[in-house]
């Protein structure tokens, strides 16, 4: 009987441990939310939620309203004034015809070109924000690679320090080597801590760019390397021509030049202040009169205004030249950086492999007492330099390819369309929201 009683008590305890006893639900910790980052998810989230892109979209809306205002200025307006007397009525209807004024047409043309420039500006903000985000992403990936390397070195040196510490306690010696090994372990732990700190700060930058508000959200980085593109092997002249051809900055300046040209023409015609066609009638059956007139005002400020508009156009033309030269410089520098980064990646990779082999072999020799601690330390120093060089070479190659992809609008950047009419509905006038904002975005 005692046996069964003991068994029963043990069973109750066991069931309670596995959660089968009726003690209520076992509380479980809620896992922290995660956001997986790679070039694709980074781009999608960025285009939907980044505040800089949303602000530029709002500016685009303002430019659109200016076009609508200029378009409305071309349409006839109606003014109706009526006064009624006991015996008869006097009514007058004035049809204002602003579309006869040349300056209004040029104002409308300028507003349309300004809207085109603003659309391209929005596109440029998307491209540049994504380019910056990719830069942070690849920098964070590089730093994360360095952290476990430093931790492994610290672990190796800590093992050696512990070994010499045990010898010292037994009075066998090794106190000096213990101090050296412990110092190296601490140095590498410090380096690992610095890298963790940098990674944490970089991840917070990514969260801010992606508008991730939950402070508990964990950023998980997918390893990724950008592929080689055809433009890495093209001659400089061919690359320059293509970069200028696809450059949104060049297209934006062309739109601004057209807008400034319209501004100058609008200013030259601005002395024509109004045009109206009036029709008035009095008493039933009375004579109707139809009169037309154009208001002309010659202002002493007209010539300075025209000169100012022409000066602004010259500024845009100068900027266009600077932009073209800047593009050529960007392409030339990117190609140099790419070639050097490829070479550095190769030699650093070879050096790291050889240093790692030497360090692994000498660790075994050291444990057998066939190698001095100083020699092992030298191997560790060489491995550290070669590994960090290889990590930075990988990073530099990816960053150079970000510049190339941004310049030629290929690969990851080809998926960014800006204000693409094909994204809108089939109705005649799709909204800016449909044309310019990603599906699913709330702005």
C-alpha positions in Angstrom: 0.0 0.0 0.0 2.8 2.3 0.8 4.4 1.6 -2.5 1.3 2.6 -4.5 0.9 5.7 -2.3 4.4 6.8 -2.9 4.0 6.1 -6.7 0.8 8.2 -6.7 2.5 11.1 -5.0 5.4 10.9 -7.4 3.0 10.8 -10.4 1.2 13.9 -9.2 4.6 15.7 -8.8 5.6 14.6 -12.3 2.3 15.7 -13.9 2.7 19.0 -12.2 6.1 19.4 -13.6 5.1 18.7 -17.2 2.0 21.0 -16.9 -0.7 18.3 -16.8 -1.8 19.0 -13.3 -4.6 21.5 -12.9 -2.5 24.4 -11.8 -3.7 26.9 -14.5 -1.8 27.9 -17.7 1.9 28.2 -17.6 2.9 31.8 -18.5 5.2 32.0 -21.6 7.3 35.0 -22.5 6.2 36.8 -25.7 9.0 36.8 -28.2 10.3 40.2 -29.3 9.1 41.3 -32.8 11.7 41.0 -35.5 12.2 42.7 -38.8 14.3 40.8 -41.3 16.5 43.2 -43.4 17.9 42.5 -46.9 18.0 44.7 -49.9 14.5 43.8 -51.0 12.7 44.2 -47.6 14.8 47.3 -47.0 13.6 48.9 -50.2 9.9 48.0 -49.8 9.7 49.2 -46.2 11.7 52.4 -46.9 9.5 53.5 -49.9 6.4 52.9 -47.8 7.4 54.4 -44.5 10.5 56.6 -44.6 9.7 60.1 -43.4 12.0 61.9 -45.8 10.3 60.2 -48.7 6.8 61.0 -47.3 7.8 64.7 -46.8 9.0 64.9 -50.4 5.7 63.3 -51.6 3.8 66.1 -49.6 5.9 68.7 -51.4 4.9 67.0 -54.7 1.2 67.4 -53.7 1.8 71.1 -53.2 3.3 71.4 -56.7 0.3 69.5 -58.1 -2.1 72.0 -56.5 -0.1 74.9 -58.1 -0.7 73.3 -61.5 -4.4 73.0 -60.8 -4.5 76.7 -59.7 -2.7 77.7 -62.9 -5.0 75.6 -65.0 -8.0 77.1 -63.3 -6.6 80.6 -64.1 -7.1 79.7 -67.8 -10.8 79.0 -67.5 -13.4 81.7 -67.8 -14.7 83.1 -64.6 -18.2 84.4 -64.1 -19.2 87.4 -62.0 -22.9 88.1 -61.6 -24.1 91.3 -60.1 -27.9 92.0 -60.0 -29.8 94.9 -58.5 -33.6 94.8 -58.6 -35.8 97.9 -58.6 -39.6 98.2 -58.5 -40.2 99.0 -62.1 -37.3 97.4 -63.9 -34.2 95.4 -63.3 -30.6 96.0 -64.2 -28.4 93.0 -64.5 -24.8 92.6 -65.6 -22.8 89.5 -66.3 -19.1 89.7 -66.8 -17.1 86.9 -68.5 -13.5 87.2 -67.5 -11.3 85.7 -70.1 -7.9 85.2 -68.5 -7.0 82.5 -71.1 -6.4 85.4 -73.5 -3.5 86.6 -71.5 -0.2 85.1 -72.7 1.4 85.3 -69.2 -1.2 83.0 -67.8 -0.4 80.4 -70.4 3.3 80.7 -69.5 2.5 80.5 -65.8 0.6 77.3 -66.4 3.5 75.9 -68.5 5.9 76.9 -65.8 3.8 75.2 -63.1 3.6 72.0 -65.2 7.4 71.9 -65.7 7.9 72.6 -62.0 5.6 69.7 -61.2 7.6 67.5 -63.6 10.8 68.6 -61.8 9.2 67.9 -58.4 8.2 64.4 -59.5 11.8 63.8 -60.5 12.9 65.3 -57.1 10.6 62.8 -55.4 12.2 60.0 -57.4 15.7 61.2 -56.5 14.8 61.3 -52.8 13.7 57.7 -53.1 16.9 56.6 -54.8 19.2 58.5 -52.5 17.5 57.4 -49.3 17.6 53.8 -50.4 21.3 54.3 -51.3 22.0 55.6 -47.9 20.1 52.8 -46.2 22.1 50.2 -48.2 25.3 51.9 -47.1 24.2 51.5 -43.4 23.1 47.9 -44.1 26.4 46.8 -45.6 28.4 48.6 -42.9 26.4 46.9 -40.2 26.9 43.5 -41.9 30.7 44.1 -41.9 30.8 45.1 -38.3 28.8 42.0 -37.3 31.4 39.8 -38.9 34.1 41.4 -36.8 32.4 40.8 -33.5 32.6 36.9 -33.3 36.2 37.1 -34.6 37.3 39.2 -31.7 35.3 37.0 -29.3 37.0 33.9 -30.5 40.5 35.5 -30.1 39.5 36.6 -26.6 38.4 33.0 -25.8 41.7 31.6 -27.1 43.8 34.0 -25.0 41.6 33.5 -22.0 42.3 29.8 -22.2 46.0 30.4 -22.2 45.7 32.8 -19.3 43.8 30.3 -17.3 46.4 27.7 -18.0 49.3 29.9 -16.8 47.2 31.1 -13.8 46.8 27.5 -12.6 50.6 26.9 -13.0 51.3 30.1 -11.0 49.0 28.9 -8.2 51.0 25.6 -8.0 54.2 27.6 -7.9 55.5 26.2 -11.1 55.8 29.7 -12.8 54.1 31.2 -15.8 53.0 34.4 -14.0 54.4 36.7 -16.7 52.8 34.7 -19.6 49.5 34.8 -17.6 49.6 38.6 -17.5 50.3 38.8 -21.2 47.6 36.4 -22.2 45.0 38.0 -19.9 45.8 41.4 -21.3 45.3 40.2 -24.9 42.0 38.5 -23.9 40.8 41.8 -22.4 41.9 43.8 -25.4 39.9 41.5 -27.7 36.9 41.6 -25.4 37.1 45.4 -25.6 37.3 45.3 -29.4 34.2 43.0 -29.5 32.3 45.4 -27.2 33.2 48.3 -29.4 31.9 46.5 -32.4 28.7 45.5 -30.6 28.2 49.2 -29.7 28.7 50.2 -33.3 26.3 47.5 -34.6 23.6 48.6 -32.0 23.9 52.2 -33.1 23.7 51.3 -36.8 20.7 49.1 -36.3 19.0 52.1 -34.5 19.7 54.2 -37.6 18.1 51.5 -39.8 15.0 51.4 -37.5 14.7 55.2 -37.7 15.0 55.1 -41.5 12.4 52.4 -41.7 10.1 54.2 -39.2 10.0 51.2 -36.9 8.6 52.8 -33.7 8.6 49.7 -31.4 11.8 49.9 -29.3 11.7 46.2 -28.8 11.8 45.3 -32.4 15.0 43.3 -33.2 16.7 44.0 -36.5 17.9 40.7 -38.2 20.3 41.2 -41.0 20.4 38.7 -43.9 23.9 38.2 -45.3 24.1 39.6 -48.9 26.6 40.7 -51.5 25.8 42.8 -54.5 26.6 41.0 -57.8 28.9 42.3 -60.5 27.3 44.3 -63.2 28.1 44.8 -66.9 29.1 48.4 -66.3 32.1 47.4 -64.2 33.8 46.2 -67.4 32.7 49.0 -69.8 35.1 51.7 -71.0 34.8 55.1 -69.3 33.2 57.0 -72.2 30.5 54.4 -72.7 29.8 54.4 -68.9 29.7 58.2 -68.9 27.2 58.3 -71.7 24.9 55.8 -70.1 25.1 57.5 -66.7 24.1 60.9 -68.2 21.3 59.3 -70.3 19.6 57.7 -67.3 20.4 60.3 -64.8 17.2 61.7 -63.1 19.2 64.8 -62.0 19.8 65.6 -65.7 16.1 65.1 -66.4 15.1 67.3 -63.5 17.4 70.1 -64.6 15.9 70.0 -68.1 12.4 70.4 -66.6 13.6 73.3 -64.5 15.2 74.9 -67.5 11.9 74.6 -69.3 10.1 76.1 -66.3 12.6 79.0 -66.1 12.1 79.7 -69.8 8.4 79.9 -69.2 8.9 82.1 -66.2 10.9 84.6 -68.4 8.2 84.7 -71.0 5.5 85.1 -68.3 7.4 88.0 -66.8 7.8 89.7 -70.2 4.0 89.5 -70.8 3.0 90.4 -67.2 2.3 94.0 -68.1 -1.0 92.7 -69.6 -3.0 92.6 -66.4 -6.5 91.6 -67.5 -8.9 90.8 -70.3 -12.6 90.7 -70.0 -15.7 90.6 -72.1 -18.7 92.3 -70.6 -22.4 92.0 -71.5 -24.9 94.3 -69.8 -28.6 94.9 -70.3 -31.1 97.2 -68.9 -35.0 97.2 -68.8 -36.8 94.5 -70.6 -36.3 94.9 -74.3 -33.6 97.4 -73.9 -30.5 97.6 -75.9 -27.7 95.2 -75.0 -24.1 96.2 -75.2 -21.1 93.9 -75.6 -17.8 95.4 -74.7 -14.3 94.0 -74.5 -11.1 95.4 -73.1 -7.6 94.6 -72.1 -5.9 96.2 -69.1 -2.3 97.2 -69.7 0.1 98.4 -66.9 3.7 99.2 -67.6 5.7 98.8 -64.4 9.2 100.1 -63.7 9.9 96.8 -62.1 9.3 94.8 -65.3 12.9 95.0 -66.6 14.5 94.0 -63.3 12.0 91.1 -63.0 12.9 89.8 -66.5 16.6 90.2 -65.8 16.1 88.2 -62.5 14.3 85.4 -64.3 17.0 85.2 -67.0 19.7 85.1 -64.2 17.8 82.2 -62.6 17.9 80.4 -65.9 21.6 80.9 -66.1 22.0 79.5 -62.6 20.1 76.3 -63.6 22.2 76.0 -66.8 25.4 76.3 -64.7 24.1 73.7 -62.3 23.4 71.4 -65.2 27.0 71.6 -66.3 28.2 70.9 -62.8 25.8 67.9 -62.5 27.2 66.4 -65.8 30.7 66.9 -64.6 29.8 65.5 -61.2 28.3 62.4 -62.8 31.4 61.8 -64.9 33.6 62.1 -61.7 31.3 59.7 -59.8 31.5 57.1 -62.6 35.3 57.4 -62.8 35.8 57.2 -59.1 33.4 54.3 -58.7 35.2 52.3 -61.4 38.6 53.0 -59.6 37.1 52.0 -56.3 35.6 48.9 -57.7 38.8 47.7 -59.3 40.8 48.4 -56.1 38.1 46.8 -53.9 38.2 43.6 -56.0 42.0 43.4 -55.8 41.9 44.1 -52.1 39.3 41.5 -51.5 41.4 38.9 -53.3 44.7 39.6 -51.6 43.0 40.1 -48.2 41.1 36.8 -48.6 44.3 35.0 -49.5 46.1 36.5 -46.6 43.4 35.7 -44.2 43.3 32.1 -45.3 47.1 31.7 -44.8 47.1 33.5 -41.5 44.2 31.4 -40.2 46.1 28.2 -41.3 49.3 29.3 -39.6 47.4 30.4 -36.4 45.5 27.0 -36.2 48.7 25.0 -36.7 50.7 27.0 -34.2 48.0 26.7 -31.5 48.5 23.0 -31.6 52.3 23.4 -31.5 52.0 25.8 -28.6 49.8 23.3 -26.6 52.5 20.7 -27.1 55.1 23.1 -25.8 56.8 23.4 -29.2 56.1 27.1 -29.7 56.6 30.2 -27.6 53.7 32.4 -26.5 55.4 35.3 -28.3 55.2 33.4 -31.6 51.6 32.5 -31.1 50.8 36.2 -30.3 52.4 37.3 -33.5 50.3 34.8 -35.4 47.2 36.1 -33.7 48.1 39.7 -34.6 48.6 38.8 -38.3 45.3 37.0 -38.4 43.5 40.0 -36.8 44.9 42.4 -39.4 44.2 40.1 -42.4 40.6 39.3 -41.2 39.7 43.0 -40.6 41.2 43.9 -44.0 39.1 41.2 -45.7 35.9 42.3 -44.0 36.6 45.9 -45.0 37.4 44.9 -48.6 34.0 43.1 -48.8 32.3 46.2 -47.4 34.1 48.5 -49.8 33.2 46.4 -52.8 29.5 46.4 -51.8 29.5 50.1 -51.2 31.2 50.7 -54.6 28.5 48.6 -56.3 25.8 50.6 -54.5 27.2 53.7 -56.2 27.3 51.9 -59.5 23.7 50.6 -59.2 22.5 54.0 -58.1 24.3 55.7 -61.0 23.0 53.4 -63.7 19.7 52.6 -62.0 20.2 48.8 -62.3 19.6 45.7 -60.1 18.2 46.8 -56.8 17.5 50.4 -58.0 15.7 49.3 -61.1 12.7 48.3 -58.9 12.3 52.0 -57.8 10.0 53.7 -60.3 9.2 57.1 -58.7 6.0 58.5 -60.2 5.2 55.7 -62.7 1.9 56.2 -64.6 1.8 52.4 -65.2 1.2 52.0 -61.4 -2.0 54.0 -61.6 -5.5 52.8 -62.4 -6.8 52.7 -66.0 -8.9 55.8 -65.5 -7.8 58.9 -67.5 -6.5 60.9 -64.5 -5.0 58.6 -61.9 -4.2 60.3 -58.5 -0.7 61.0 -57.3 -1.3 58.4 -54.6 -1.8 55.7 -57.2 1.0 56.9 -59.5 3.7 57.8 -56.9 3.2 55.9 -53.7 3.7 52.1 -53.2 0.6 49.9 -52.9 -0.3 49.5 -49.3 1.3 52.8 -48.1 -0.9 55.0 -46.1 0.5 58.3 -47.5 
